[in-house]
């Protein structure tokens, strides 16, 4: 935490949009090892695994840095909120340009994961998950909008084959429409999000989004599934822990907890969700006994 505070102080003079170019925002992501497998190879590797083993394999690959390089350049997204006194609050967040993927720039697989794995990823790499308001802003400001392509519902939704098929459909659409690699995109998947609904509903996963061209999401905010659930339609969009609010860099956890500022990032007001299992049995989807927080508590003054 001390490093984060020092980083914010050193770079406080930068314009908000320029923060996206700072390597410090993604320094928690390890360099991609030269021997890393491609996305299609990973799909073959996990195709016969049960969900628990597949989740562990996903986590292992991401924590080793097997992530396409184009995802390491964050995109700025602006949000605003008008306070009761009429004064606007302006914020800039920094997000992955697309959903988290395994593989290289040339061969990658956008990879769904359950809440336990997603929580471990954001905790280890130094990011947070988005709120519903952030997801809407990302869609509105994306350079390119995919047209959602749902697959038939059923048990196969959770299969690696569906993961691969849907990824291929997204790539076909991107290539046919001339999307540039690394540009901010949206509309290709639903988001796993932070919400206060999880506070009273431990052991659930919150999903939202997959906007149609009209801007209306296919998926309203939902906690219908358990935390161990993941299917082909889910995506993980990492959000930097650094946010610029009214020109000043802040820790996003501080802003999300602040009753005066939280509404610039959340349409629910302050987000008090901290997914830290109370016991090792709370979450045992793919990483038994792991206890981590999706949203860290506010930093010490």
C-alpha positions, 0 to 999 in steps of 0.5 A: 500500500505504501508503494501505491501511495508513493506512486500516486504522489510522484505522478500526480502532475500527469493529465488523467488520460496519460496515466494509461501509458504508465507501466506502473499500472500493469507492473503486477502482470508478469512478462509473458514467458517465451515458452508460453503456450498459445490460446488454442493449445491451452484449450486443448490442454484443459479440454478433458479437465473437470471444472476445478482443475481447469480453474487452477490451470487458468489461474496458473497461466495468468499468474505466469504472465501468459497474457497477450501483450495488447492487453497490457496497455490500459484504456482510459474511461471517463465517468462523472457524477453531479453532487447535490450542490450541483458540482460535478465530480469527474473520474478517469479509470483505466481498464483492459481494452478487452476481456482477460485472455490466455495466449499470445497476440496471434493466438489467444483465448478470452477466458471465463472463470469463476469468482474465486479464480477472478478474485485471486487474479485481481488480488495477485495482479493488483487490479479490481473488478468493475461496477455496473456503472463502469461497465456501462461507461466502458460500453459507451466509450468503446471504440468498437462495439461487438454485436452479441452472439449468444450460443444455445443454452444448456450444460455445454455453456460451461464447457471448454468447447463453448469457450473456444467456439465463442472466442472464434465467433468474436474473432471472426466478427473483429476481423470482418469489421476491421477492429484494431488490436488493442483498441477499447472494445465491448459487447463481446461478453458479460462482466463479472462485477462488484455489487453490494448485493454480494454483501448479503448473498455470500457465495454468489457471483454477480454478472452484468452487461453484454450490451446490444447495439441499442446500448441495452444489456442482455444481462441485468445485474444478477447474482443467480449463480453460485460463486463456482459458476462460469460459462462461455458468456462471462468475461473478466475486465481488469480495472486499475487500482489507480483512478484519477478524481477531479485531476488527483490520482486516488486509490480506487478502493478509497473512492468506492468506500467514500460516501461523497465520491463513490457515486462517480464510480458506482450507481449503488453508492459506496461499495462495501463488498469485500469477498474475503471468505470467513472460512476455508470452506466458503469458496472451494471452487478451484483453489481450495482454502484461498482467502482473498479480497476482491476490493481491499479496504480503504488505505490507511491515512 
